[in-house]
């Protein structure tokens, strides 16, 4: 029972990281999380320690745990690998998608449109992570999928910064719509290209933001 609870809490925190529910540099307080989920601190601590061991979270003094901060160099390193792996996953996944998969992806695109119009940041991030990770999950390569999820756990918290520029929000869904149109047409290479354009467009924005914050511009 205790192991099941720990696993559930681990998955909850992991899902939160993937969907950008935590901020870079944010300290995760064991007692607050335990109160949020109505449990004792012990299984929460064990779940957090597991994520620290995996390199997803950082342990600090006094048993504190935090989401790693993002630097320009770290983002560039993660992005280079994401571009290669996620493009490959889209190309592999496209021919394997079922009608149910297409319906879910279409729903995600629609939810992202609504979230952008209403400025609901977390709704957008939830639909965004579901769109990407469900699509990649159809690639049929578990090694590739584990690598992608590992990178998303590191980058997910930083996706909140996409909403710092009002002008940028208008384009947040353009490439998803292009990718979905290619997927529906069975155009695997076109879907890959659209997804790579999505990653490249927002990488430029986020890298410029980090450069400004670090006084490099």
Secondary structure as a PSIPRED ss2 file (coil, helix, strand):
# PSIPRED VFORMAT (PSIPRED V4.0)

   1 X C   1.000  0.000  0.000
   2 X H   0.000  1.000  0.000
   3 X H   0.000  1.000  0.000
   4 X H   0.000  1.000  0.000
   5 X H   0.000  1.000  0.000
   6 X H   0.000  1.000  0.000
   7 X H   0.000  1.000  0.000
   8 X H   0.000  1.000  0.000
   9 X H   0.000  1.000  0.000
  10 X H   0.000  1.000  0.000
  11 X H   0.000  1.000  0.000
  12 X H   0.000  1.000  0.000
  13 X H   0.000  1.000  0.000
  14 X H   0.000  1.000  0.000
  15 X H   0.000  1.000  0.000
  16 X H   0.000  1.000  0.000
  17 X H   0.000  1.000  0.000
  18 X H   0.000  1.000  0.000
  19 X C   1.000  0.000  0.000
  20 X C   1.000  0.000  0.000
  21 X C   1.000  0.000  0.000
  22 X C   1.000  0.000  0.000
  23 X C   1.000  0.000  0.000
  24 X C   1.000  0.000  0.000
  25 X C   1.000  0.000  0.000
  26 X C   1.000  0.000  0.000
  27 X E   0.000  0.000  1.000
  28 X E   0.000  0.000  1.000
  29 X C   1.000  0.000  0.000
  30 X H   0.000  1.000  0.000
  31 X H   0.000  1.000  0.000
  32 X H   0.000  1.000  0.000
  33 X H   0.000  1.000  0.000
  34 X H   0.000  1.000  0.000
  35 X H   0.000  1.000  0.000
  36 X H   0.000  1.000  0.000
  37 X H   0.000  1.000  0.000
  38 X C   1.000  0.000  0.000
  39 X C   1.000  0.000  0.000
  40 X C   1.000  0.000  0.000
  41 X H   0.000  1.000  0.000
  42 X H   0.000  1.000  0.000
  43 X H   0.000  1.000  0.000
  44 X H   0.000  1.000  0.000
  45 X H   0.000  1.000  0.000
  46 X H   0.000  1.000  0.000
  47 X H   0.000  1.000  0.000
  48 X H   0.000  1.000  0.000
  49 X H   0.000  1.000  0.000
  50 X H   0.000  1.000  0.000
  51 X H   0.000  1.000  0.000
  52 X H   0.000  1.000  0.000
  53 X H   0.000  1.000  0.000
  54 X C   1.000  0.000  0.000
  55 X C   1.000  0.000  0.000
  56 X C   1.000  0.000  0.000
  57 X E   0.000  0.000  1.000
  58 X E   0.000  0.000  1.000
  59 X E   0.000  0.000  1.000
  60 X C   1.000  0.000  0.000
  61 X H   0.000  1.000  0.000
  62 X H   0.000  1.000  0.000
  63 X H   0.000  1.000  0.000
  64 X C   1.000  0.000  0.000
  65 X E   0.000  0.000  1.000
  66 X E   0.000  0.000  1.000
  67 X E   0.000  0.000  1.000
  68 X C   1.000  0.000  0.000
  69 X C   1.000  0.000  0.000
  70 X C   1.000  0.000  0.000
  71 X C   1.000  0.000  0.000
  72 X H   0.000  1.000  0.000
  73 X H   0.000  1.000  0.000
  74 X H   0.000  1.000  0.000
  75 X H   0.000  1.000  0.000
  76 X H   0.000  1.000  0.000
  77 X H   0.000  1.000  0.000
  78 X H   0.000  1.000  0.000
  79 X H   0.000  1.000  0.000
  80 X H   0.000  1.000  0.000
  81 X H   0.000  1.000  0.000
  82 X H   0.000  1.000  0.000
  83 X H   0.000  1.000  0.000
  84 X H   0.000  1.000  0.000
  85 X H   0.000  1.000  0.000
  86 X H   0.000  1.000  0.000
  87 X H   0.000  1.000  0.000
  88 X H   0.000  1.000  0.000
  89 X H   0.000  1.000  0.000
  90 X H   0.000  1.000  0.000
  91 X H   0.000  1.000  0.000
  92 X H   0.000  1.000  0.000
  93 X H   0.000  1.000  0.000
  94 X H   0.000  1.000  0.000
  95 X C   1.000  0.000  0.000
  96 X C   1.000  0.000  0.000
  97 X C   1.000  0.000  0.000
  98 X C   1.000  0.000  0.000
  99 X H   0.000  1.000  0.000
 100 X H   0.000  1.000  0.000
 101 X H   0.000  1.000  0.000
 102 X H   0.000  1.000  0.000
 103 X H   0.000  1.000  0.000
 104 X H   0.000  1.000  0.000
 105 X H   0.000  1.000  0.000
 106 X H   0.000  1.000  0.000
 107 X H   0.000  1.000  0.000
 108 X H   0.000  1.000  0.000
 109 X H   0.000  1.000  0.000
 110 X H   0.000  1.000  0.000
 111 X H   0.000  1.000  0.000
 112 X H   0.000  1.000  0.000
 113 X H   0.000  1.000  0.000
 114 X H   0.000  1.000  0.000
 115 X H   0.000  1.000  0.000
 116 X H   0.000  1.000  0.000
 117 X H   0.000  1.000  0.000
 118 X H   0.000  1.000  0.000
 119 X C   1.000  0.000  0.000
 120 X C   1.000  0.000  0.000
 121 X H   0.000  1.000  0.000
 122 X H   0.000  1.000  0.000
 123 X H   0.000  1.000  0.000
 124 X H   0.000  1.000  0.000
 125 X H   0.000  1.000  0.000
 126 X H   0.000  1.000  0.000
 127 X H   0.000  1.000  0.000
 128 X H   0.000  1.000  0.000
 129 X H   0.000  1.000  0.000
 130 X H   0.000  1.000  0.000
 131 X H   0.000  1.000  0.000
 132 X H   0.000  1.000  0.000
 133 X H   0.000  1.000  0.000
 134 X H   0.000  1.000  0.000
 135 X H   0.000  1.000  0.000
 136 X H   0.000  1.000  0.000
 137 X H   0.000  1.000  0.000
 138 X C   1.000  0.000  0.000
 139 X C   1.000  0.000  0.000
 140 X C   1.000  0.000  0.000
 141 X C   1.000  0.000  0.000
 142 X H   0.000  1.000  0.000
 143 X H   0.000  1.000  0.000
 144 X H   0.000  1.000  0.000
 145 X H   0.000  1.000  0.000
 146 X H   0.000  1.000  0.000
 147 X H   0.000  1.000  0.000
 148 X H   0.000  1.000  0.000
 149 X H   0.000  1.000  0.000
 150 X H   0.000  1.000  0.000
 151 X H   0.000  1.000  0.000
 152 X H   0.000  1.000  0.000
 153 X H   0.000  1.000  0.000
 154 X H   0.000  1.000  0.000
 155 X H   0.000  1.000  0.000
 156 X H   0.000  1.000  0.000
 157 X H   0.000  1.000  0.000
 158 X H   0.000  1.000  0.000
 159 X H   0.000  1.000  0.000
 160 X H   0.000  1.000  0.000
 161 X H   0.000  1.000  0.000
 162 X H   0.000  1.000  0.000
 163 X H   0.000  1.000  0.000
 164 X H   0.000  1.000  0.000
 165 X C   1.000  0.000  0.000
 166 X H   0.000  1.000  0.000
 167 X H   0.000  1.000  0.000
 168 X H   0.000  1.000  0.000
 169 X H   0.000  1.000  0.000
 170 X C   1.000  0.000  0.000
 171 X C   1.000  0.000  0.000
 172 X C   1.000  0.000  0.000
 173 X C   1.000  0.000  0.000
 174 X H   0.000  1.000  0.000
 175 X H   0.000  1.000  0.000
 176 X H   0.000  1.000  0.000
 177 X H   0.000  1.000  0.000
 178 X H   0.000  1.000  0.000
 179 X H   0.000  1.000  0.000
 180 X H   0.000  1.000  0.000
 181 X H   0.000  1.000  0.000
 182 X H   0.000  1.000  0.000
 183 X H   0.000  1.000  0.000
 184 X H   0.000  1.000  0.000
 185 X C   1.000  0.000  0.000
 186 X C   1.000  0.000  0.000
 187 X C   1.000  0.000  0.000
 188 X H   0.000  1.000  0.000
 189 X H   0.000  1.000  0.000
 190 X H   0.000  1.000  0.000
 191 X H   0.000  1.000  0.000
 192 X H   0.000  1.000  0.000
 193 X H   0.000  1.000  0.000
 194 X H   0.000  1.000  0.000
 195 X H   0.000  1.000  0.000
 196 X H   0.000  1.000  0.000
 197 X H   0.000  1.000  0.000
 198 X H   0.000  1.000  0.000
 199 X H   0.000  1.000  0.000
 200 X H   0.000  1.000  0.000
 201 X H   0.000  1.000  0.000
 202 X H   0.000  1.000  0.000
 203 X H   0.000  1.000  0.000
 204 X H   0.000  1.000  0.000
 205 X H   0.000  1.000  0.000
 206 X H   0.000  1.000  0.000
 207 X H   0.000  1.000  0.000
 208 X H   0.000  1.000  0.000
 209 X H   0.000  1.000  0.000
 210 X H   0.000  1.000  0.000
 211 X H   0.000  1.000  0.000
 212 X H   0.000  1.000  0.000
 213 X H   0.000  1.000  0.000
 214 X C   1.000  0.000  0.000
 215 X C   1.000  0.000  0.000
 216 X C   1.000  0.000  0.000
 217 X C   1.000  0.000  0.000
